[in-house]
Amino acid sequence: MKRRHWSHPSCGLLLLVAVFCLLLVFRCSQLRHSGDGGRGAAAAAAPDGGAGRNDGDGVDERLVELAAVDPAASAVLQAAKRLLDGNLARAPERHRDVALRGLREWVGKQERFDPGVMSELVELIKRPIDRYNGDGGGGGEGEGRRYASCAVVGNSGILLAAEHGELIDGHELVVRLNNAPAGDGRYARHVGARTGLAFLNSNVLSQCAVPRRGACFCRAYGEGVPILTYMCNAAHFVEHAVCNNASSFSSSSGAADADADATAAAPVIVTDPRLDALCARIVKYYSLRRFARETGRPAEEWARRHEEGMFHYSSGMQAVVAAAGVCDRVSVFGFGKDASARHHYHTLQRRELDLHDYEAEYEFYRDLESRPEAIPFLRQRDSGFRLPPVAFYH
C-alpha cells in the first residue's frame, strides 16, 4: 500500500487555516473584554491594562484613588487662606467679624476626608433648624430624630410633564434648590407649594445679597425658611454674614448667639466641608468610570477631556446626599432631562453647564436607588452610615 504524501499547496492551505483560527480566537477574546460593561471600564482605567482592582461590590480601587485628587477644592482652600491673611478686606466693617469667624471654622475643617460625616448631619443641619423652631433645645422626643420623609425638588423642565405637587407637599420636609419658584398658581400642581429648607450654592447667595447695604434678598420662600448653602468661593462668607445678620444662628455651624433677637430670621447654615469633599469624590468617581467606559481610554486621561480645575458636582446632587443624612425616606423630583423639556422648568435655559457631568450623576442616582452598596465612599462599609430608601420620580 502506497503511503499518501501531501502536496505543498495542501500544506500551505492548512497552515493558513490554522493561523486564521488563532487570529479569530484572539479577536473574540478582545471583543469580549472590551464589551463587558463595568469590567471594561476598569480595564481601561488600570495602569497595567488589566481588569482593574475591583472589590466585592464592584468598586474600582484605582478610580477611587484618582477620585481623591481634587484640584478645584485645593484652589478654593488656598484662596480662603489668602482671604484670612488679608483679614477678609472686602467685608464691610459691621459684618467682618462674623464673616471671619465663619471662614476660620470652615477652613479648619478642610484638612481631613471623613465620610463618617453622614452620621453627623442631623446634628449639623437638622438640629439648628429644630432649635430655631423651638423643637430641639429641651431634650424632648424630637431631639436627634431624623425627618420621617423628605422631598428634594430639582429644577428640571421634566417637572412640568407631571403633577406631583400634592405628593411633594405630603413630605415632612420639602427641600428646594437655588430659589426656584414654588407655591403660585402656575407651578404649584407640578412642584408643590411647601418649602422647609432652601438649598443654595454660594454663587446664588452672592447674587442676592448686597454687603455694602447690609441687605439680603435671598429668602425667596420667606424669613422663616432656613437656608443650607455650600461655599463655591470662600469670599462668599461675606454674603453669608449679611444674610445671617438677622438670624439668631450666625455662625457657619448654626450655633446660636445668646444676645440675638428671638424673632430673628431662620438660620443660614454652611455645609460641612467634609460633606462637600464626599460629594466631590463620589461624582468624580462616576465621571471617571463613565469616561473610561465610553472612550476606552485610561481614566488618567480624564482631566484632558474635563476642565478639572472647574469640575464640580451639582447643587442637586449635594442636596440629595444631605437629605439622605437627615431623613428616614427620601423622594426626589425634577432630576433628569428630556429632549422636549427645558433645562430648568422656570427659565428658558436649554443647555446644561459644562462644569457638571450630569450623566455621571444620573448613574450615581441609579445606584443610590437600587444598589447603594456599590457607591464608593458613601456605602456603609466606607462611611459607617446606613443609607435610607431613596426613590426618584419622573
Disulfide bonds with the S-S distance in Angstrom:
Cys150-Cys327 1.86
Cys208-Cys218 1.96
Cys216-Cys243 2.03
